[in-house]
């Protein structure tokens, strides 16, 4: 359901920015949080592998899952 012109005008007057800009802000915030989580997961996995607590196969498997998660999320968020 899309907004009418009067709703867009009212939103812009109250918020100070357009609804499209708000959508871009929320999508960007989600992607930044997911990228931070992925970098934390990869760093933790690497530290576990370097310390000998994690096998190389397990690290590779989690790296592939993280990469696929990012690809799917970016496809849906940026399209």
PDB file with one MODEL, atoms N, CA, C and O in Angstrom:
MODEL        1
ATOM      1  N   UNK A   1       0.846  -1.168   0.000  1.00  0.00           N
ATOM      2  CA  UNK A   1       0.000   0.000   0.000  1.00  0.00           C
ATOM      3  C   UNK A   1       0.893   1.232   0.000  1.00  0.00           C
ATOM      4  O   UNK A   1       1.738   1.397   0.880  1.00  0.00           O
ATOM      5  N   UNK A   2       0.708   2.064  -0.955  1.00  0.00           N
ATOM      6  CA  UNK A   2       1.540   3.257  -1.046  1.00  0.00           C
ATOM      7  C   UNK A   2       0.847   4.444  -0.382  1.00  0.00           C
ATOM      8  O   UNK A   2      -0.368   4.460  -0.186  1.00  0.00           O
ATOM      9  N   UNK A   3       1.648   5.408  -0.054  1.00  0.00           N
ATOM     10  CA  UNK A   3       1.143   6.612   0.612  1.00  0.00           C
ATOM     11  C   UNK A   3       0.569   7.582  -0.421  1.00  0.00           C
ATOM     12  O   UNK A   3       1.043   7.657  -1.555  1.00  0.00           O
ATOM     13  N   UNK A   4      -0.453   8.316  -0.007  1.00  0.00           N
ATOM     14  CA  UNK A   4      -1.006   9.355  -0.870  1.00  0.00           C
ATOM     15  C   UNK A   4      -0.103  10.588  -0.793  1.00  0.00           C
ATOM     16  O   UNK A   4       0.782  10.683   0.058  1.00  0.00           O
ATOM     17  N   UNK A   5      -0.354  11.526  -1.706  1.00  0.00           N
ATOM     18  CA  UNK A   5       0.457  12.742  -1.729  1.00  0.00           C
ATOM     19  C   UNK A   5       0.326  13.542  -0.432  1.00  0.00           C
ATOM     20  O   UNK A   5       1.305  14.109   0.053  1.00  0.00           O
ATOM     21  N   UNK A   6      -0.879  13.585   0.124  1.00  0.00           N
ATOM     22  CA  UNK A   6      -1.057  14.331   1.370  1.00  0.00           C
ATOM     23  C   UNK A   6      -0.342  13.643   2.535  1.00  0.00           C
ATOM     24  O   UNK A   6       0.175  14.315   3.428  1.00  0.00           O
ATOM     25  N   UNK A   7      -0.309  12.307   2.531  1.00  0.00           N
ATOM     26  CA  UNK A   7       0.411  11.585   3.578  1.00  0.00           C
ATOM     27  C   UNK A   7       1.916  11.815   3.462  1.00  0.00           C
ATOM     28  O   UNK A   7       2.598  11.989   4.472  1.00  0.00           O
ATOM     29  N   UNK A   8       2.428  11.815   2.249  1.00  0.00           N
ATOM     30  CA  UNK A   8       3.851  12.072   2.035  1.00  0.00           C
ATOM     31  C   UNK A   8       4.212  13.478   2.476  1.00  0.00           C
ATOM     32  O   UNK A   8       5.244  13.687   3.113  1.00  0.00           O
ATOM     33  N   UNK A   9       3.365  14.445   2.141  1.00  0.00           N
ATOM     34  CA  UNK A   9       3.600  15.830   2.550  1.00  0.00           C
ATOM     35  C   UNK A   9       3.585  15.959   4.066  1.00  0.00           C
ATOM     36  O   UNK A   9       4.433  16.639   4.643  1.00  0.00           O
ATOM     37  N   UNK A  10       2.624  15.307   4.713  1.00  0.00           N
ATOM     38  CA  UNK A  10       2.538  15.357   6.178  1.00  0.00           C
ATOM     39  C   UNK A  10       3.747  14.677   6.821  1.00  0.00           C
ATOM     40  O   UNK A  10       4.293  15.184   7.802  1.00  0.00           O
ATOM     41  N   UNK A  11       4.165  13.541   6.280  1.00  0.00           N
ATOM     42  CA  UNK A  11       5.336  12.842   6.817  1.00  0.00           C
ATOM     43  C   UNK A  11       6.578  13.700   6.678  1.00  0.00           C
ATOM     44  O   UNK A  11       7.359  13.824   7.622  1.00  0.00           O
ATOM     45  N   UNK A  12       6.765  14.289   5.514  1.00  0.00           N
ATOM     46  CA  UNK A  12       7.938  15.126   5.264  1.00  0.00           C
ATOM     47  C   UNK A  12       7.939  16.353   6.175  1.00  0.00           C
ATOM     48  O   UNK A  12       8.989  16.756   6.674  1.00  0.00           O
ATOM     49  N   UNK A  13       6.769  16.943   6.389  1.00  0.00           N
ATOM     50  CA  UNK A  13       6.688  18.122   7.253  1.00  0.00           C
ATOM     51  C   UNK A  13       6.980  17.764   8.712  1.00  0.00           C
ATOM     52  O   UNK A  13       7.621  18.538   9.423  1.00  0.00           O
ATOM     53  N   UNK A  14       6.521  16.618   9.152  1.00  0.00           N
ATOM     54  CA  UNK A  14       6.715  16.225  10.551  1.00  0.00           C
ATOM     55  C   UNK A  14       8.125  15.692  10.810  1.00  0.00           C
ATOM     56  O   UNK A  14       8.730  15.996  11.838  1.00  0.00           O
ATOM     57  N   UNK A  15       8.639  14.903   9.881  1.00  0.00           N
ATOM     58  CA  UNK A  15       9.929  14.251  10.112  1.00  0.00           C
ATOM     59  C   UNK A  15      11.106  15.089   9.617  1.00  0.00           C
ATOM     60  O   UNK A  15      12.188  15.037  10.203  1.00  0.00           O
ATOM     61  N   UNK A  16      10.917  15.832   8.583  1.00  0.00           N
ATOM     62  CA  UNK A  16      11.999  16.623   8.024  1.00  0.00           C
ATOM     63  C   UNK A  16      12.751  15.905   6.916  1.00  0.00           C
ATOM     64  O   UNK A  16      13.723  16.436   6.378  1.00  0.00           O
ATOM     65  N   UNK A  17      12.307  14.699   6.570  1.00  0.00           N
ATOM     66  CA  UNK A  17      12.908  13.952   5.468  1.00  0.00           C
ATOM     67  C   UNK A  17      11.815  13.106   4.827  1.00  0.00           C
ATOM     68  O   UNK A  17      10.740  12.927   5.399  1.00  0.00           O
ATOM     69  N   UNK A  18      12.099  12.587   3.629  1.00  0.00           N
ATOM     70  CA  UNK A  18      11.091  11.839   2.879  1.00  0.00           C
ATOM     71  C   UNK A  18      11.005  10.391   3.369  1.00  0.00           C
ATOM     72  O   UNK A  18      11.939   9.897   4.000  1.00  0.00           O
ATOM     73  N   UNK A  19       9.891   9.707   3.083  1.00  0.00           N
ATOM     74  CA  UNK A  19       9.774   8.293   3.458  1.00  0.00           C
ATOM     75  C   UNK A  19      10.816   7.416   2.759  1.00  0.00           C
ATOM     76  O   UNK A  19      11.266   6.424   3.331  1.00  0.00           O
ATOM     77  N   UNK A  20      11.198   7.764   1.544  1.00  0.00           N
ATOM     78  CA  UNK A  20      12.210   6.990   0.834  1.00  0.00           C
ATOM     79  C   UNK A  20      13.550   7.064   1.555  1.00  0.00           C
ATOM     80  O   UNK A  20      14.267   6.068   1.650  1.00  0.00           O
ATOM     81  N   UNK A  21      13.884   8.248   2.062  1.00  0.00           N
ATOM     82  CA  UNK A  21      15.132   8.410   2.801  1.00  0.00           C
ATOM     83  C   UNK A  21      15.097   7.615   4.105  1.00  0.00           C
ATOM     84  O   UNK A  21      16.115   7.068   4.529  1.00  0.00           O
ATOM     85  N   UNK A  22      13.938   7.552   4.733  1.00  0.00           N
ATOM     86  CA  UNK A  22      13.778   6.763   5.949  1.00  0.00           C
ATOM     87  C   UNK A  22      13.992   5.275   5.645  1.00  0.00           C
ATOM     88  O   UNK A  22      14.620   4.560   6.426  1.00  0.00           O
ATOM     89  N   UNK A  23      13.472   4.824   4.521  1.00  0.00           N
ATOM     90  CA  UNK A  23      13.650   3.430   4.115  1.00  0.00           C
ATOM     91  C   UNK A  23      15.122   3.115   3.871  1.00  0.00           C
ATOM     92  O   UNK A  23      15.617   2.062   4.275  1.00  0.00           O
ATOM     93  N   UNK A  24      15.810   4.028   3.212  1.00  0.00           N
ATOM     94  CA  UNK A  24      17.246   3.839   2.968  1.00  0.00           C
ATOM     95  C   UNK A  24      18.020   3.792   4.284  1.00  0.00           C
ATOM     96  O   UNK A  24      18.957   3.007   4.429  1.00  0.00           O
ATOM     97  N   UNK A  25      17.632   4.625   5.232  1.00  0.00           N
ATOM     98  CA  UNK A  25      18.302   4.650   6.533  1.00  0.00           C
ATOM     99  C   UNK A  25      18.133   3.313   7.254  1.00  0.00           C
ATOM    100  O   UNK A  25      19.106   2.767   7.774  1.00  0.00           O
ATOM    101  N   UNK A  26      16.916   2.781   7.291  1.00  0.00           N
ATOM    102  CA  UNK A  26      16.690   1.516   7.989  1.00  0.00           C
ATOM    103  C   UNK A  26      17.387   0.352   7.299  1.00  0.00           C
ATOM    104  O   UNK A  26      17.945  -0.516   7.969  1.00  0.00           O
ATOM    105  N   UNK A  27      17.364   0.321   5.973  1.00  0.00           N
ATOM    106  CA  UNK A  27      18.079  -0.741   5.251  1.00  0.00           C
ATOM    107  C   UNK A  27      19.574  -0.664   5.501  1.00  0.00           C
ATOM    108  O   UNK A  27      20.229  -1.688   5.694  1.00  0.00           O
ATOM    109  N   UNK A  28      20.108   0.535   5.498  1.00  0.00           N
ATOM    110  CA  UNK A  28      21.538   0.702   5.765  1.00  0.00           C
ATOM    111  C   UNK A  28      21.895   0.273   7.177  1.00  0.00           C
ATOM    112  O   UNK A  28      22.929  -0.361   7.391  1.00  0.00           O
ATOM    113  N   UNK A  29      21.052   0.611   8.136  1.00  0.00           N
ATOM    114  CA  UNK A  29      21.311   0.219   9.524  1.00  0.00           C
ATOM    115  C   UNK A  29      21.311  -1.294   9.671  1.00  0.00           C
ATOM    116  O   UNK A  29      22.157  -1.845  10.375  1.00  0.00           O
ATOM    117  N   UNK A  30      20.375  -1.974   9.018  1.00  0.00           N
ATOM    118  CA  UNK A  30      20.329  -3.439   9.073  1.00  0.00           C
ATOM    119  C   UNK A  30      21.583  -4.043   8.450  1.00  0.00           C
ATOM    120  O   UNK A  30      22.181  -4.960   9.014  1.00  0.00           O
ATOM    121  N   UNK A  31      21.981  -3.529   7.287  1.00  0.00           N
ATOM    122  CA  UNK A  31      23.168  -4.070   6.625  1.00  0.00           C
ATOM    123  C   UNK A  31      24.435  -3.812   7.435  1.00  0.00           C
ATOM    124  O   UNK A  31      25.312  -4.675   7.488  1.00  0.00           O
ATOM    125  N   UNK A  32      24.550  -2.655   8.061  1.00  0.00           N
ATOM    126  CA  UNK A  32      25.724  -2.364   8.890  1.00  0.00           C
ATOM    127  C   UNK A  32      25.779  -3.310  10.078  1.00  0.00           C
ATOM    128  O   UNK A  32      26.845  -3.836  10.398  1.00  0.00           O
ATOM    129  N   UNK A  33      24.648  -3.534  10.736  1.00  0.00           N
ATOM    130  CA  UNK A  33      24.632  -4.451  11.875  1.00  0.00           C
ATOM    131  C   UNK A  33      24.978  -5.880  11.466  1.00  0.00           C
ATOM    132  O   UNK A  33      25.706  -6.572  12.177  1.00  0.00           O
ATOM    133  N   UNK A  34      24.461  -6.319  10.331  1.00  0.00           N
ATOM    134  CA  UNK A  34      24.770  -7.672   9.859  1.00  0.00           C
ATOM    135  C   UNK A  34      26.243  -7.780   9.466  1.00  0.00           C
ATOM    136  O   UNK A  34      26.879  -8.797   9.745  1.00  0.00           O
ATOM    137  N   UNK A  35      26.785  -6.763   8.833  1.00  0.00           N
ATOM    138  CA  UNK A  35      28.208  -6.792   8.488  1.00  0.00           C
ATOM    139  C   UNK A  35      29.090  -6.810   9.733  1.00  0.00           C
ATOM    140  O   UNK A  35      30.112  -7.495   9.758  1.00  0.00           O
ATOM    141  N   UNK A  36      28.704  -6.068  10.760  1.00  0.00           N
ATOM    142  CA  UNK A  36      29.450  -6.113  12.025  1.00  0.00           C
ATOM    143  C   UNK A  36      29.368  -7.491  12.665  1.00  0.00           C
ATOM    144  O   UNK A  36      30.367  -8.000  13.174  1.00  0.00           O
ATOM    145  N   UNK A  37      28.187  -8.098  12.644  1.00  0.00           N
ATOM    146  CA  UNK A  37      28.037  -9.437  13.204  1.00  0.00           C
ATOM    147  C   UNK A  37      28.875 -10.444  12.417  1.00  0.00           C
ATOM    148  O   UNK A  37      29.520 -11.310  13.008  1.00  0.00           O
ATOM    149  N   UNK A  38      28.869 -10.335  11.094  1.00  0.00           N
ATOM    150  CA  UNK A  38      29.648 -11.267  10.265  1.00  0.00           C
ATOM    151  C   UNK A  38      31.143 -11.106  10.510  1.00  0.00           C
ATOM    152  O   UNK A  38      31.868 -12.098  10.579  1.00  0.00           O
ATOM    153  N   UNK A  39      31.604  -9.884  10.640  1.00  0.00           N
ATOM    154  CA  UNK A  39      33.029  -9.690  10.907  1.00  0.00           C
ATOM    155  C   UNK A  39      33.394 -10.243  12.281  1.00  0.00           C
ATOM    156  O   UNK A  39      34.468 -10.822  12.446  1.00  0.00           O
ATOM    157  N   UNK A  40      32.515 -10.071  13.270  1.00  0.00           N
ATOM    158  CA  UNK A  40      32.763 -10.645  14.600  1.00  0.00           C
ATOM    159  C   UNK A  40      32.791 -12.174  14.529  1.00  0.00           C
ATOM    160  O   UNK A  40      33.652 -12.804  15.143  1.00  0.00           O
ATOM    161  N   UNK A  41      31.860 -12.773  13.786  1.00  0.00           N
ATOM    162  CA  UNK A  41      31.810 -14.233  13.678  1.00  0.00           C
ATOM    163  C   UNK A  41      33.050 -14.767  12.973  1.00  0.00           C
ATOM    164  O   UNK A  41      33.610 -15.781  13.392  1.00  0.00           O
ATOM    165  N   UNK A  42      33.483 -14.100  11.912  1.00  0.00           N
ATOM    166  CA  UNK A  42      34.692 -14.547  11.205  1.00  0.00           C
ATOM    167  C   UNK A  42      35.936 -14.377  12.076  1.00  0.00           C
ATOM    168  O   UNK A  42      36.800 -15.254  12.095  1.00  0.00           O
ATOM    169  N   UNK A  43      36.034 -13.271  12.788  1.00  0.00           N
ATOM    170  CA  UNK A  43      37.189 -13.037  13.659  1.00  0.00           C
ATOM    171  C   UNK A  43      37.237 -14.069  14.789  1.00  0.00           C
ATOM    172  O   UNK A  43      38.307 -14.582  15.116  1.00  0.00           O
ATOM    173  N   UNK A  44      36.095 -14.371  15.377  1.00  0.00           N
ATOM    174  CA  UNK A  44      36.042 -15.371  16.439  1.00  0.00           C
ATOM    175  C   UNK A  44      36.394 -16.752  15.894  1.00  0.00           C
ATOM    176  O   UNK A  44      37.106 -17.517  16.544  1.00  0.00           O
ATOM    177  N   UNK A  45      35.895 -17.068  14.704  1.00  0.00           N
ATOM    178  CA  UNK A  45      36.246 -18.349  14.081  1.00  0.00           C
ATOM    179  C   UNK A  45      37.727 -18.444  13.779  1.00  0.00           C
ATOM    180  O   UNK A  45      38.335 -19.493  13.992  1.00  0.00           O
ATOM    181  N   UNK A  46      38.311 -17.376  13.289  1.00  0.00           N
ATOM    182  CA  UNK A  46      39.738 -17.384  13.001  1.00  0.00           C
ATOM    183  C   UNK A  46      40.554 -17.570  14.280  1.00  0.00           C
ATOM    184  O   UNK A  46      41.524 -18.328  14.302  1.00  0.00           O
ATOM    185  N   UNK A  47      40.151 -16.870  15.349  1.00  0.00           N
ATOM    186  CA  UNK A  47      40.874 -17.025  16.612  1.00  0.00           C
ATOM    187  C   UNK A  47      40.759 -18.447  17.139  1.00  0.00           C
ATOM    188  O   UNK A  47      41.719 -18.984  17.692  1.00  0.00           O
ATOM    189  N   UNK A  48      39.593 -19.061  16.972  1.00  0.00           N
ATOM    190  CA  UNK A  48      39.424 -20.459  17.379  1.00  0.00           C
ATOM    191  C   UNK A  48      40.276 -21.392  16.545  1.00  0.00           C
ATOM    192  O   UNK A  48      40.845 -22.346  17.076  1.00  0.00           O
ATOM    193  N   UNK A  49      40.376 -21.138  15.251  1.00  0.00           N
ATOM    194  CA  UNK A  49      41.211 -21.972  14.386  1.00  0.00           C
ATOM    195  C   UNK A  49      42.689 -21.777  14.704  1.00  0.00           C
ATOM    196  O   UNK A  49      43.445 -22.747  14.738  1.00  0.00           O
ATOM    197  N   UNK A  50      43.111 -20.529  14.938  1.00  0.00           N
ATOM    198  CA  UNK A  50      44.510 -20.247  15.242  1.00  0.00           C
ATOM    199  C   UNK A  50      44.922 -20.862  16.578  1.00  0.00           C
ATOM    200  O   UNK A  50      46.074 -21.264  16.744  1.00  0.00           O
ATOM    201  N   UNK A  51      43.994 -20.939  17.526  1.00  0.00           N
ATOM    202  CA  UNK A  51      44.304 -21.523  18.831  1.00  0.00           C
ATOM    203  C   UNK A  51      44.197 -23.042  18.808  1.00  0.00           C
ATOM    204  O   UNK A  51      44.571 -23.698  19.780  1.00  0.00           O
ATOM    205  N   UNK A  52      43.694 -23.611  17.721  1.00  0.00           N
ATOM    206  CA  UNK A  52      43.581 -25.052  17.604  1.00  0.00           C
ATOM    207  C   UNK A  52      42.283 -25.624  18.152  1.00  0.00           C
ATOM    208  O   UNK A  52      42.165 -26.841  18.289  1.00  0.00           O
ATOM    209  N   UNK A  53      41.318 -24.792  18.465  1.00  0.00           N
ATOM    210  CA  UNK A  53      40.045 -25.264  18.998  1.00  0.00           C
ATOM    211  C   UNK A  53      39.016 -25.543  17.906  1.00  0.00           C
ATOM    212  O   UNK A  53      37.953 -26.098  18.182  1.00  0.00           O
ATOM    213  N   UNK A  54      39.323 -25.166  16.683  1.00  0.00           N
ATOM    214  CA  UNK A  54      38.385 -25.285  15.576  1.00  0.00           C
ATOM    215  C   UNK A  54      39.137 -25.824  14.371  1.00  0.00           C
ATOM    216  O   UNK A  54      40.238 -25.367  14.062  1.00  0.00           O
ATOM    217  N   UNK A  55      38.542 -26.800  13.689  1.00  0.00           N
ATOM    218  CA  UNK A  55      39.204 -27.354  12.507  1.00  0.00           C
ATOM    219  C   UNK A  55      39.055 -26.401  11.325  1.00  0.00           C
ATOM    220  O   UNK A  55      38.187 -25.527  11.310  1.00  0.00           O
ATOM    221  N   UNK A  56      39.924 -26.595  10.338  1.00  0.00           N
ATOM    222  CA  UNK A  56      39.876 -25.745   9.153  1.00  0.00           C
ATOM    223  C   UNK A  56      38.572 -25.957   8.388  1.00  0.00           C
ATOM    224  O   UNK A  56      38.029 -25.008   7.823  1.00  0.00           O
ATOM    225  N   UNK A  57      38.068 -27.177   8.365  1.00  0.00           N
ATOM    226  CA  UNK A  57      36.809 -27.466   7.691  1.00  0.00           C
ATOM    227  C   UNK A  57      35.635 -26.756   8.340  1.00  0.00           C
ATOM    228  O   UNK A  57      34.753 -26.248   7.648  1.00  0.00           O
ATOM    229  N   UNK A  58      35.621 -26.719   9.676  1.00  0.00           N
ATOM    230  CA  UNK A  58      34.543 -26.023  10.377  1.00  0.00           C
ATOM    231  C   UNK A  58      34.619 -24.519  10.116  1.00  0.00           C
ATOM    232  O   UNK A  58      33.593 -23.864   9.933  1.00  0.00           O
ATOM    233  N   UNK A  59      35.827 -23.979  10.099  1.00  0.00           N
ATOM    234  CA  UNK A  59      35.994 -22.554   9.797  1.00  0.00           C
ATOM    235  C   UNK A  59      35.548 -22.253   8.370  1.00  0.00           C
ATOM    236  O   UNK A  59      34.872 -21.252   8.129  1.00  0.00           O
ATOM    237  N   UNK A  60      35.920 -23.110   7.428  1.00  0.00           N
ATOM    238  CA  UNK A  60      35.491 -22.913   6.042  1.00  0.00           C
ATOM    239  C   UNK A  60      33.991 -23.023   5.875  1.00  0.00           C
ATOM    240  O   UNK A  60      33.386 -22.258   5.123  1.00  0.00           O
ATOM    241  N   UNK A  61      33.386 -23.974   6.575  1.00  0.00           N
ATOM    242  CA  UNK A  61      31.934 -24.129   6.499  1.00  0.00           C
ATOM    243  C   UNK A  61      31.196 -22.922   7.041  1.00  0.00           C
ATOM    244  O   UNK A  61      30.225 -22.457   6.445  1.00  0.00           O
ATOM    245  N   UNK A  62      31.658 -22.420   8.167  1.00  0.00           N
ATOM    246  CA  UNK A  62      30.979 -21.236   8.720  1.00  0.00           C
ATOM    247  C   UNK A  62      31.237 -20.009   7.857  1.00  0.00           C
ATOM    248  O   UNK A  62      30.365 -19.146   7.753  1.00  0.00           O
ATOM    249  N   UNK A  63      32.401 -19.905   7.239  1.00  0.00           N
ATOM    250  CA  UNK A  63      32.688 -18.787   6.341  1.00  0.00           C
ATOM    251  C   UNK A  63      31.755 -18.820   5.135  1.00  0.00           C
ATOM    252  O   UNK A  63      31.254 -17.779   4.709  1.00  0.00           O
ATOM    253  N   UNK A  64      31.523 -19.993   4.590  1.00  0.00           N
ATOM    254  CA  UNK A  64      30.612 -20.123   3.446  1.00  0.00           C
ATOM    255  C   UNK A  64      29.183 -19.777   3.854  1.00  0.00           C
ATOM    256  O   UNK A  64      28.478 -19.096   3.109  1.00  0.00           O
ATOM    257  N   UNK A  65      28.749 -20.233   5.020  1.00  0.00           N
ATOM    258  CA  UNK A  65      27.393 -19.897   5.491  1.00  0.00           C
ATOM    259  C   UNK A  65      27.241 -18.394   5.703  1.00  0.00           C
ATOM    260  O   UNK A  65      26.208 -17.817   5.364  1.00  0.00           O
ATOM    261  N   UNK A  66      28.253 -17.772   6.253  1.00  0.00           N
ATOM    262  CA  UNK A  66      28.198 -16.327   6.469  1.00  0.00           C
ATOM    263  C   UNK A  66      28.153 -15.591   5.131  1.00  0.00           C
ATOM    264  O   UNK A  66      27.391 -14.637   4.971  1.00  0.00           O
ATOM    265  N   UNK A  67      28.960 -16.028   4.178  1.00  0.00           N
ATOM    266  CA  UNK A  67      28.960 -15.388   2.860  1.00  0.00           C
ATOM    267  C   UNK A  67      27.609 -15.551   2.169  1.00  0.00           C
ATOM    268  O   UNK A  67      27.111 -14.604   1.560  1.00  0.00           O
ATOM    269  N   UNK A  68      27.015 -16.730   2.254  1.00  0.00           N
ATOM    270  CA  UNK A  68      25.697 -16.941   1.647  1.00  0.00           C
ATOM    271  C   UNK A  68      24.627 -16.100   2.328  1.00  0.00           C
ATOM    272  O   UNK A  68      23.737 -15.569   1.664  1.00  0.00           O
ATOM    273  N   UNK A  69      24.707 -15.976   3.640  1.00  0.00           N
ATOM    274  CA  UNK A  69      23.767 -15.131   4.369  1.00  0.00           C
ATOM    275  C   UNK A  69      23.876 -13.687   3.891  1.00  0.00           C
ATOM    276  O   UNK A  69      22.860 -13.033   3.658  1.00  0.00           O
ATOM    277  N   UNK A  70      25.097 -13.190   3.744  1.00  0.00           N
ATOM    278  CA  UNK A  70      25.287 -11.819   3.264  1.00  0.00           C
ATOM    279  C   UNK A  70      24.763 -11.631   1.850  1.00  0.00           C
ATOM    280  O   UNK A  70      24.131 -10.618   1.553  1.00  0.00           O
ATOM    281  N   UNK A  71      25.016 -12.586   0.987  1.00  0.00           N
ATOM    282  CA  UNK A  71      24.570 -12.481  -0.402  1.00  0.00           C
ATOM    283  C   UNK A  71      23.046 -12.440  -0.472  1.00  0.00           C
ATOM    284  O   UNK A  71      22.479 -11.600  -1.171  1.00  0.00           O
ATOM    285  N   UNK A  72      22.380 -13.346   0.249  1.00  0.00           N
ATOM    286  CA  UNK A  72      20.916 -13.389   0.220  1.00  0.00           C
ATOM    287  C   UNK A  72      20.327 -12.117   0.835  1.00  0.00           C
ATOM    288  O   UNK A  72      19.394 -11.532   0.285  1.00  0.00           O
ATOM    289  N   UNK A  73      20.875 -11.695   1.971  1.00  0.00           N
ATOM    290  CA  UNK A  73      20.352 -10.493   2.610  1.00  0.00           C
ATOM    291  C   UNK A  73      20.546  -9.265   1.733  1.00  0.00           C
ATOM    292  O   UNK A  73      19.631  -8.451   1.604  1.00  0.00           O
ATOM    293  N   UNK A  74      21.709  -9.119   1.133  1.00  0.00           N
ATOM    294  CA  UNK A  74      21.940  -7.962   0.255  1.00  0.00           C
ATOM    295  C   UNK A  74      21.052  -8.012  -0.985  1.00  0.00           C
ATOM    296  O   UNK A  74      20.615  -6.973  -1.481  1.00  0.00           O
ATOM    297  N   UNK A  75      20.785  -9.220  -1.487  1.00  0.00           N
ATOM    298  CA  UNK A  75      19.891  -9.329  -2.639  1.00  0.00           C
ATOM    299  C   UNK A  75      18.507  -8.792  -2.291  1.00  0.00           C
ATOM    300  O   UNK A  75      17.931  -8.012  -3.051  1.00  0.00           O
ATOM    301  N   UNK A  76      17.975  -9.207  -1.146  1.00  0.00           N
ATOM    302  CA  UNK A  76      16.639  -8.770  -0.769  1.00  0.00           C
ATOM    303  C   UNK A  76      16.595  -7.314  -0.306  1.00  0.00           C
ATOM    304  O   UNK A  76      15.609  -6.620  -0.552  1.00  0.00           O
ATOM    305  N   UNK A  77      17.635  -6.851   0.352  1.00  0.00           N
ATOM    306  CA  UNK A  77      17.629  -5.489   0.867  1.00  0.00           C
ATOM    307  C   UNK A  77      17.919  -4.452  -0.211  1.00  0.00           C
ATOM    308  O   UNK A  77      17.398  -3.339  -0.141  1.00  0.00           O
ATOM    309  N   UNK A  78      18.725  -4.783  -1.191  1.00  0.00           N
ATOM    310  CA  UNK A  78      19.149  -3.801  -2.182  1.00  0.00           C
ATOM    311  C   UNK A  78      18.362  -3.869  -3.485  1.00  0.00           C
ATOM    312  O   UNK A  78      18.564  -3.041  -4.372  1.00  0.00           O
ATOM    313  N   UNK A  79      17.468  -4.846  -3.609  1.00  0.00           N
ATOM    314  CA  UNK A  79      16.695  -4.933  -4.858  1.00  0.00           C
ATOM    315  C   UNK A  79      15.366  -4.232  -4.733  1.00  0.00           C
ATOM    316  O   UNK A  79      14.590  -4.207  -5.688  1.00  0.00           O
TER     317      UNK A  79
ENDMDL
END
